Amino acid sequence: MRRSGERHYSEEELLMHFLGEETDEAGAGISGHLTTCGECHSIYREYADLVGRIRGWQVPEVPVDIRQALKAALLARYRQDRARGRGGLWAAVRQYLVPAWNYALENPLPTLGYIAVAVAFALERTISTFRLTNLLPGAGEVIELLRQVF
């Protein structure tokens, strides 16, 4: 049960606490709160489980000889396409981008919507990741606005 005047911590604060990336004073406050607040403790445990699973991921190492063989095959294909006059890698990229560009020209509003969402997401992540709210007074309001809109 919460004491009057005590607040729940945000998910970001709880994650930063789990990662040990807050001030000692904030860390002590959160640690004390977690002993009395089941809701915040539950969120904290979810982060602990998630981070533990992420840390357990294993990406197999690609042997150097296989990596070099793939690189050589890609380079050979590029040179072969250039010799045949196909344009190589840029032609392949253009082949996929032209339909997307045509769609954007024919449907500007949905395209602008996609772009706005991508930019807003990147902006929110950048502000949060680099803790720009500490440097830019209005950044916190921008984040809140973005969260309400999206």
Residue pairs with C-beta under 8 A, 6 or more apart in sequence:
1 36
2 8
2 36
2 37
3 36
6 33
6 37
8 37
8 39
8 40
9 17
9 30
9 33
9 40
11 43
11 47
12 128
13 22
13 26
13 30
14 30
14 40
14 43
14 44
14 47
15 47
16 22
17 26
17 27
17 30
17 31
17 44
18 44
18 47
18 48
18 51
19 51
20 27
22 30
30 40
33 40
34 40
34 41
34 44
35 41
78 88
78 89
79 88
81 87
81 88
81 89
81 91
82 88
87 94
103 111
104 111
117 150
120 146
120 149
120 150
121 150
123 142
123 146
124 142
124 143
124 146
124 147
126 132
127 133
127 136
127 139
127 142
127 143
128 143
132 139
133 139
133 140
133 143
